[in-house]
């Protein structure tokens, strides 16, 4: 089978992506094998695309089969597996390995385990044999299923594979607002950053009863992402390239109504603006990541009792409720899927993500079925149409 892989040296340096032949994964007695039906590009995948645009590489160490937002159908279960069966449509929460004994694992927060390894994201191929979603077959290791039975979830009837594949960012946004903030219906929300996390945060805010939902982006977002933001629930869009963000958000919301900013861009200026616009006792949930030191004072959080809440990932509660919201139609994915491509067109997919003409790009395996009989996947049709 073909797979989009990442290589790196022993020192952890990476050399980008490589689309190569890989062996079909074998199913151990506790494992589950999934035939991939849809896999999405995430912002975390883009870091390595930028590292190696021309596909060259100076290392020969295989790091992982990439792709951590994926869904498919079970085509093989190990002899000891009783909770899952062939033919079930499932989505992975991308958990691959966790220690099981740390405080995070004790709480069921497996994605916050300091020893965790994610499928399709971390160095996992040799570590425990787990595989990602940018290929034909993925193996969910039995070890994680014993520790964390909700490492995979069944896809409800009526939900497409491509919709289920993006439950990761939906659950992230849900946890940021519904589980980590003190937001109350009737308040206003500002969301900074127009990527999938920001756009799904808009939707969660709408579902939870926000009155004004302000999406803040830049000039590059005006053509594609602002219209999608309005379609999924934003009441206003603010162009940070041409407008005074703090002034405009306060004009829309009024300071007394603005108790929550969801900061999804990771830009330092966005965190500064978030604190400036918040009312006393307000909260910033910082979803985005930036790597430059702050060049401004954060004494404002002490002066007015404001909070900066760090956000990472999700838990099983996030997934359970988001699957229900998705199945009910309350969360909309189709407006977010701007590109559908065969996996063999992976470079095109990463390019449209890089130039921001795409919001979510979904890959489907499109290589000739040389190993078509490996797990009998011909019995399980796709549910998508190529554009």
C-alpha positions in Angstrom: 0.0 0.0 0.0 1.1 3.6 -0.5 1.6 5.8 2.5 2.5 9.4 3.3 5.4 9.1 5.7 7.8 11.4 7.6 11.5 10.6 8.1 13.8 12.0 10.7 17.3 11.5 12.1 18.2 10.0 15.5 18.4 13.6 16.8 14.8 14.3 15.9 15.5 16.5 12.9 12.9 16.1 10.2 13.1 16.1 6.5 9.6 16.3 5.4 7.1 13.9 3.8 7.7 11.0 1.5 5.0 9.1 -0.4 6.2 5.5 -0.5 5.2 1.8 -0.6 4.7 0.4 2.9 3.7 -3.1 4.0 0.0 -3.7 5.0 -0.1 -3.8 8.8 -0.5 -7.1 10.5 -3.3 -7.6 13.0 -2.1 -8.8 16.4 -4.4 -10.6 18.9 -5.6 -7.4 20.5 -5.4 -5.0 17.5 -8.0 -3.5 15.2 -7.3 -2.8 11.5 -9.2 0.0 9.8 -9.6 0.5 6.0 -9.2 4.3 5.7 -12.1 6.1 4.1 -11.2 9.7 4.9 -8.3 11.6 6.4 -7.9 15.3 6.9 -4.9 17.6 6.9 -4.4 19.3 10.3 -2.4 22.4 11.1 0.1 20.2 13.0 0.7 18.3 9.7 1.6 21.6 8.0 4.7 22.2 10.1 6.5 19.3 8.4 5.2 20.4 4.9 6.9 23.7 5.4 10.1 22.0 6.4 10.5 20.2 3.1 8.5 21.5 0.2 10.6 19.8 -2.5 10.4 16.3 -0.9 14.1 15.9 -0.4 15.5 14.2 2.7 18.9 13.5 4.1 17.8 10.9 6.7 16.8 7.2 6.3 14.9 6.7 9.6 11.2 6.2 9.2 9.4 8.3 11.8 5.7 7.6 11.2 2.9 7.2 8.7 1.2 10.5 9.0 -2.4 11.6 9.3 -4.1 11.8 12.7 -7.6 12.9 11.7 -9.1 9.8 10.1 -12.1 7.6 9.9 -12.8 4.3 8.2 -14.3 0.8 8.5 -13.0 -2.1 10.6 -11.8 -4.9 8.3 -10.0 -7.1 10.9 -10.0 -7.6 14.6 -7.6 -9.7 16.7 -8.7 -12.9 18.3 -8.9 -11.3 21.7 -11.0 -8.3 20.7 -14.7 -8.5 21.8 -15.8 -4.8 21.8 -15.4 -4.3 18.1 -16.4 -6.2 15.0 -15.7 -6.2 11.2 -17.9 -3.8 9.3 -18.2 -1.1 12.0 -17.6 2.4 10.8 -15.2 4.1 13.3 -13.2 7.3 13.9 -10.0 7.5 15.8 -9.3 10.0 18.5 -5.6 9.5 17.5 -4.5 8.1 20.8 -1.9 5.4 20.2 -0.1 4.9 23.5 -0.2 6.3 27.1 1.4 5.3 30.3 -1.8 4.7 32.2 -0.4 5.7 35.6 0.2 9.4 35.6 -2.4 11.9 37.0 -3.6 12.8 33.5 -4.3 9.1 32.7 -6.0 8.6 36.0 -8.5 11.3 35.0 -8.9 9.7 31.5 -7.0 12.7 29.9 -4.9 10.4 27.8 -4.0 13.1 25.3 -2.3 15.0 28.2 -0.2 12.1 29.3 3.4 13.3 29.2 4.4 9.9 27.8 1.6 9.7 25.1 2.2 8.8 21.5 -0.3 9.9 18.9 -1.3 7.9 15.8 -0.1 9.7 12.7 1.5 12.5 14.6 4.3 11.4 16.8 7.2 9.0 16.2 5.2 5.8 16.4 6.1 3.4 13.7 8.9 1.5 15.5 7.8 2.5 19.0 4.6 0.4 19.0 3.5 -0.2 15.4 0.6 2.2 15.3 -0.1 3.8 12.0 -1.7 7.0 10.8 -4.5 7.8 8.3 -2.6 8.9 5.2 -2.6 5.4 3.7 -4.9 2.5 3.0 -4.9 0.6 6.3 -4.4 1.8 9.8 -3.7 -0.3 12.9 -5.1 0.7 16.2 -2.8 -1.0 18.8 -4.4 -3.3 21.3 -2.5 -1.7 24.1 -4.3 1.6 23.8 -7.7 -0.1 23.4 -7.2 -1.9 26.7 -6.2 1.3 28.5 -8.6 3.6 26.6 -11.5 1.8 25.0 -12.7 5.1 23.5 -9.5 5.5 21.4 -12.0 4.7 18.6 -15.7 5.6 18.4 -18.5 4.2 16.2 -19.7 6.6 13.6 -23.5 7.2 13.8 -25.7 6.4 10.9 -26.1 9.4 8.7 -22.7 10.9 9.5 -20.2 10.6 6.6 -16.7 9.3 7.0 -15.3 12.7 5.9 -17.4 14.4 8.6 -16.3 12.0 11.3 -12.7 12.5 10.3 -12.7 16.0 11.6 -14.1 15.3 15.0 -10.7 16.0 16.4 -10.9 19.8 15.9 -14.6 19.8 16.8 -13.8 18.1 20.1 -10.9 20.5 20.7 -13.2 23.5 20.2 -15.9 22.0 22.4 -13.6 21.3 25.3 -12.1 24.8 25.0 -15.5 26.5 25.4 -17.9 24.0 27.0 -15.5 22.3 29.4 -12.8 24.8 30.2 -14.4 28.3 30.2 -17.2 29.8 32.4 -19.2 30.9 29.4 -23.0 31.3 29.9 -25.7 31.6 27.3 -26.5 35.2 26.5 -22.9 36.3 26.6 -20.8 37.3 23.7 -17.7 35.4 22.3 -14.8 36.6 20.3 -12.9 34.0 18.3 -9.4 35.0 17.0 -8.1 32.8 14.2 -10.0 31.4 11.2 -8.6 27.9 11.0 -10.7 24.8 11.7 -10.4 25.2 15.4 -11.6 28.8 15.2 -14.4 28.0 12.9 -15.6 25.1 15.0 -15.3 27.3 18.1 -17.8 29.7 16.3 -20.1 26.7 16.0 -19.8 25.6 19.6 -20.4 29.2 20.7 -23.6 29.3 18.6 -24.8 26.0 20.0 -24.2 27.2 23.5 -26.3 30.4 23.0 -23.9 33.2 22.4 -25.5 36.4 21.2 -22.7 38.0 19.3 -20.0 35.7 17.9 -17.2 37.8 16.4 -14.6 36.1 14.2 -11.3 37.9 13.9 -9.0 37.2 11.0 -6.7 38.9 8.5 -6.9 40.1 4.9 -6.1 36.6 3.6 -9.3 35.3 5.3 -11.7 37.7 3.7 -12.3 35.7 0.5 -12.7 32.2 1.7 -12.9 31.9 5.5 -15.0 34.9 6.5 -18.0 33.7 4.3 -17.7 30.3 5.9 -17.5 31.8 9.3 -20.8 33.7 8.7 -22.4 30.5 7.3 -21.6 28.5 10.4 -22.7 31.1 12.9 -20.4 34.2 13.2 -22.5 37.3 13.5 -19.6 39.6 12.7 -16.2 39.3 11.0 -13.3 41.7 11.9 -10.3 42.2 9.6 -7.3 42.6 11.8 -5.3 43.8 8.8 -7.4 46.9 8.3 -9.4 47.4 11.5 -8.6 48.2 15.1 -9.5 44.8 16.6 -10.0 45.8 20.2 -12.1 48.9 19.3 -14.3 47.0 16.8 -14.9 44.0 19.1 -15.9 46.4 22.0 -18.2 48.3 19.6 -20.0 45.0 18.7 -20.1 43.4 22.1 -19.7 46.1 24.7 -17.3 45.4 27.5 -19.9 44.1 30.0 -20.9 41.3 27.6 -17.5 40.1 26.6 -16.3 37.5 29.1 -14.7 35.0 26.8 -12.1 35.2 24.0 -11.1 32.0 22.3 -7.6 32.7 20.9 -6.8 30.2 18.1 -4.1 32.0 16.2 -1.2 31.7 18.6 0.0 35.2 17.7 1.3 37.3 20.5 -0.6 40.4 19.3 -3.8 38.3 19.5 -3.2 37.5 23.1 -2.5 41.1 23.9 -5.7 42.2 22.1 -7.7 39.4 23.9 -6.7 40.7 27.4 -7.4 44.3 26.4 -10.9 43.7 25.2 -12.0 41.4 28.1 -14.2 42.6 30.9 -13.0 42.1 34.5 -13.2 38.4 35.5 -13.0 37.5 31.8 -11.2 34.5 30.3 -9.0 33.9 27.4 -8.8 30.2 26.4 -5.6 30.0 24.4 -6.0 27.3 21.8 -3.4 28.5 19.3 0.3 28.0 19.8 3.1 30.6 19.3 6.8 30.3 20.1 8.0 33.8 20.5 8.4 35.3 24.0 5.8 37.9 25.0 6.9 41.5 24.5 4.1 43.0 26.6 3.1 43.0 30.3 0.4 40.7 31.5 -0.2 42.6 34.7 -3.7 43.2 33.3 -4.7 39.7 34.4 -3.9 40.6 38.0 -5.3 44.1 37.9 -8.7 42.9 36.7 -8.8 39.2 37.7 -8.6 37.9 34.2 -7.6 34.4 33.4 -5.5 32.8 30.6 -6.5 29.2 30.3 -4.2 26.8 28.4 -6.0 24.4 26.1 -4.8 21.1 24.6 -6.8 18.3 23.0 -10.0 16.7 24.5 -11.3 13.8 26.5 -14.0 11.2 26.1 -16.7 13.6 27.3 -15.7 16.0 24.5 -16.0 13.2 21.9 -19.3 11.8 23.2 -21.1 15.1 23.1 -19.5 16.2 19.8 -20.6 13.0 18.1 -24.1 13.7 19.2 -24.0 17.3 18.0 -22.6 16.2 14.7 -25.2 13.5 14.2 -28.0 16.0 15.1 -26.9 18.5 12.6 -26.0 21.1 15.2 -22.4 21.1 14.1 -21.9 21.5 10.4 -18.8 20.1 8.6 -19.7 20.3 4.9 -19.1 24.1 4.7 -15.6 23.5 6.1 -14.6 20.9 3.6 -13.3 22.9 0.7 -11.1 20.3 -1.1 -11.4 16.5 -1.6 -8.5 14.8 -3.2 -7.0 11.4 -3.7 -4.0 10.7 -1.5 -1.8 10.5 -4.6 -2.5 14.3 -4.9 -1.1 15.0 -1.4 1.2 17.8 -2.6 -1.7 19.6 -4.1 -3.6 19.2 -0.8 -0.8 20.6 1.3 -0.3 23.5 -1.2 -3.9 24.7 -0.9 -3.7 24.5 2.9 -0.5 26.5 2.8 -2.0 29.3 0.7 -5.2 29.4 2.8 -7.5 28.7 -0.2 -8.5 25.5 1.7 -10.1 25.2 5.2 -10.2 21.4 5.4 -8.7 19.2 2.8 -9.9 15.5 2.9 -7.8 12.7 1.4 -9.3 9.4 0.1 -7.0 6.5 -0.9 -7.0 6.4 -4.7 -4.2 4.0 -5.6 -4.8 0.9 -7.6 -5.9 -2.0 -5.4 -2.9 -4.3 -5.7 -3.5 -5.5 -2.2 -7.3 -5.4 -2.6 -7.9 -8.8 -1.0 -5.8 -8.2 2.0 -8.7 -7.5 4.3 -11.7 -7.7 2.0 -12.3 -3.9 1.9 -14.2 -4.1 -1.4 -17.3 -5.0 0.7 -17.3 -1.6 2.2 -18.0 1.2 -0.2 -17.0 4.9 0.2 -19.6 7.6 0.9 -17.9 10.5 -0.9 -17.9 12.0 -4.4 -14.6 13.4 -5.8 -14.8 17.0 -6.9 
